[in-house]
Amino acid sequence: MHRGPKGGEALEDYFDVLRFGLPRPPALAHRLDRDTTGCLVLGRHHKALALLGRLFKQGKIGKCYWAVVEGRPDADGGRIDIPLAKRDDTQGWWMKADSQGLLSSTIWKVMGRGSDVTWLALEPLTGRTHQLRVHCAEMGWPIVGDNIYGNAPRTGGQPLHLHSHEVTVPISKNKLPIEVIAPAPASMHDKLVACGWEGEGN
């Protein structure tokens, strides 16, 4: 999302093309992990950003992620309540399960099953860094392609199979919430099909 301490390309570099006549480009209302695809919410001006910030903080913005995980969860759905904390000060944003950490909750539901992978819908009720990745790993079914919390190699492995599929934003009191769906990336198609996905619209 942002240019890191080592510099390099960042998504924000391209926001100027989204000005659509406004004097300034839009800005991020939240963030996705570097390797996560899908829906991203931007604010076009300070007032909008302030409102979106309040909605995120109050938990009023609905978020549904798709993930393909290794293994086969025993149940068809449930809730994960595992507190999270930073792993240590040398590991940047890497997180760990920690009974003394911040409350972290995720609703999960099986969307389809393959022979050795499972397609999940994940709804984070809290917004901790790497929450979905750590929760899935702690449950014994890490996300495919996760090279921090899962079994993927540090380099050269398949991409992270985590996708921000849908966002619901109640931006106005007098109008229906805005609902946006992002198509699954091509990098996830093979594993999704193996779990019974039949393409967009499923």
N, C-alpha and C positions, 0 to 999 in steps of 0.2 A: 504493500500500500504506500508506505513512505520510503524515501531514500534513507538507507541505513547509514551507520557511522562510517562504513567503508565506501560510501558513494554508490554509483551505479544507477541503472534504470529503475524507475518507480511508476506505478500506475498513475499517481497524481500528475506526472509530467504531461499527460494527455488530456487533462480535464478542460483545457482551454477550448477545445473543439465543442464542448458542451455548454458554452456560454449562452448561445441562442439569443444574442442581442443584449444580454446583461453586461454591466461593466466589469464584473469579476467572474472567474470560473466557479463552479460549484465546489463544495468541500465534503470530505468524508463525515458521515454521521455515525459510523461505526467502522469496524475493520473485519476482514477475513484473514485467516492464516495464509501465509504465502502460497501454499500449494492447494488451497481450497478454491473450487470454482463456484460460479453461480451468482445469485442475487446480491447486490450491494446497494445500500441506501446512501444517497447524497442529498445535501441541502443546497439550494441555489442562492440563499442569502442568509444573513445572520439570524433573522427572525425565524426562518425555517429550521436552521440548525439548532437553535435554542429549543424549539418545540420538539424536534426529533430527539434531542438529547434527553428531554424530560420523559418522552414516551418510552425510550429505551430503558431509562433508569427505573421507571415505574413498572416495567415488564409488560407494557401494553402492545408492543409490536410482536406479532406472531412470526416465528421462524421455524421452518421445517427443513431439515437437511436429509439428504439421501447418503447412505454409506454402504459400501460392500465390505463385509468383515470376514475374517478367516474363521472357519468353524461353523458350528450350528448351535445357537442358543437353545436351551432346553424348553423355554416357554415361548409364547407367541408375542409377548410384550410385557412391559412393566415399567418400573420407575427405579432409577439409580440415584442414590443419595450418598455420595462419597465426597467429603471435604477435600479441598485441594490447596496446596501451598507451593511456592517457588521451590524448585529442587535445591538450589543454592545460588549464591550471588555471582558465581562464575559461569553459570549456564544460561544467562540471559533470561528468556521467557519460558524455559523448560519447567514443567510442573510435575508434581508428584501427589499421590494420595497421602493425606496427613490428617489424623484425627483432630489435630489442633488447627487445621486450616480453615479456609472460608467455606461456608455452606455452598454446595454445588449439587444441582438436581437436574436430571435429564429423563424425559419420557421417551420410551422406545417401543417400536412396533415392527414385527416381522412383515415385510412386504412380499418376500419370496425366498425360496431356498434352492440352492444348488447342491452338488455332491459334496463340496468342501468349502463353500462360501455361502453367505446369507446377505440378502438385501434388506436393509433396515431404514425406517423413517425415524429420525431423531429430532426431538423437540427440546432444546435447552431452556429450562425454566430460569436459570441463572446464566450469566455471561462471562464465565471465567476463561482465562487464556487456555487454549488447548483442551477445554473441558471435554468435548465429545471424544477426542482422541484418547485422553487418559481414562475416561469412564469405560469406553469399549475395551481398552487393553486390560483394565483392572477386572473386568467381568470375564476375561479369558477369551475374548474374541476381538483382537486388535484389527484396526482398519487396514485393508489391503493397501500396500504401498507406504505405510507409515514407517519411516526410517529413524524415528526418535523413540516412539513408544511400542512399535510393533516389531515385526521380524524382517522387514525389508532392509537390503544393504544400504549403507550410507550413501553410495553413489551408484548410478547405473541401473537401479531397479525400476519397477513400474511406478507410475505416478500415484499420488495419494488418491484413493477412491472416496473422497468426501466432497459433497456438492450441496451448496445452499440452494435448495430446490424451489422454495416458496417463501415469500415475505408478505405479511399483511400489515398495513400501516393505517391506523385510524387518524388520518391527518385532519379531518374536519368533523365537527360535532353534528353538522346537518347533512352529511353525505355518507354513503356507504364507505367502508374502509377500502383503500387501494390494495388490490391483490396482484402480485406479480409472480410469475413462474418462469424459471430459467430452464431451458432444455438441458438434459444430461449431456456432458461432454463426450466426445467420441472415445476418449481414453477409458471410459467406464462401460461402454456399450457391451463388450464381450462378456464381462462378468455379470452385468445386469441381465442379459439374455440368458445366461446360464442359470439365473435365479427365477426365470419365468417372465421377465419384462418383455413386452411386445412392442416397444417403441413409444414415442411420445403420444400422450393421450391415455396411456395405461395408468 
